[in-house]
Amino acid sequence: MPATLRCSVCGTEYEDRWRCTCGNPLDYADPPRPDGPPPTLTVADARDGLWAFDDFLPMDANATLGEGFTPLVDAPDWDATFKLEYVSPTGSFKDRGAAATVSRAVDSGAETVVDDSSGNAGAALATYAARAGLDAEVYVPASVKDAKLRAIERAGATPVRVEGSRQDVTDACVAAVEDGEAWYASHAWNPAFFAGTATFAYEVAAQRGWTVPDAVVVPLGHGTLFLGAYRGFRALREAGWTDSMPRLLGAQASGWSPIADELHGERTGRNDAADGIRIADPVRRDQLLDAVAATDGDAIAVDTAATEAELESLHRRGFYVEPTSAVAPAALRAYRDRGLIDGDDDVVVALSGSGLKT
């Protein structure tokens, strides 16, 4: 039986639904928590990937390709540590959420899953649906990059191209879900996705001997990694496996930076390079702002020039990522310039997506 879901605003509970009748997101009413101290993870445990943390996960491992336990490597040119999410099976951190969401869909008896995506989430969903033997439809912008579209198609999923804005893509997908029988595997709405991305935090802590850094910098669009990381680090602290929370620092694309705008009132230009996070109205906006406040965090906007310059620096040092990934290390420099990160702070930066798909 799938875990109970509860509305984040009105408190109404459901067994299987993608959003509350009041229009707000759902989350797990009683997310699982482990008993006892943190384990000493072995090489064999690491081979289980994110499912090494199944005590935290409210679904069975019905769809897995060995995702998780991405490398945590020194990046001396940035005076930070990089978490290489782009080496995941489909080339992005979205594999964490897709593995958990499709596994939840199987638990729920779904036969067809559907999502709307600018590329990475759709490719991940299509791939994990194929792994689980489910049909999939992915609503994508008409301008979706060819490599991401091919990844969706070659996994056997049906892409549905939609003209207009990223919001138009979501609206078309939601309309199709409400009119049909498909199970909405939305990376923005479905709480299973955030249970999957929370494993980013479990891994960071485990790879550091169950300690957490002073700060974590991640790209921020819908906030699936940002909010997942927050929930993961919070769960570790509540379980007594760690004793503190890192500051969570978001990196948004200029022109699509609602969290940074809310915090700072900054509206500067448009970042057309970071296509993966061009989200004007994130579904879980209030939860993102709460996560910023709870961790003494922040969010800032990064423009096109800074993104492209950072991308070149990353490529020249062996980190072959897509442009959206570059906003996080670019934001790291900006946070340091603003005095929000000190020179001796211990910082982890997520590199979220592979350059091989762009």
Secondary structure, DSSP 4 states (H G I P E B T S, - for coil): -PPPEEETTT--EESS-SS-TTS--EEESS-----SSPP---HHHHHTGGGGGGGG-SS---S-SS-----EEEEGGGTEEEEEGGGSTTSBTHHHHHHHHHHHHHHTT-SEEEEE-SSHHHHHHHHHHHHHT-EEEEEEETT--HHHHHHHHHTT-EEEEE-S-HHHHHHHHHHHHHHSS-EE--TTT-HHHHHHHTHHHHHHHHHTTS---SEEEEE-SS-HHHHHHHHHHHHHHHTTS-S--PEEEEEEETTB-HHHHHHH--------S-GGG--SS-TTHHHHHHHHHHTT-EEEEE-HHHHHHHHHHHHHTT--B-HHHHHHHHHHHHHHHTTSS-TT--EEEEE-BBGGG-
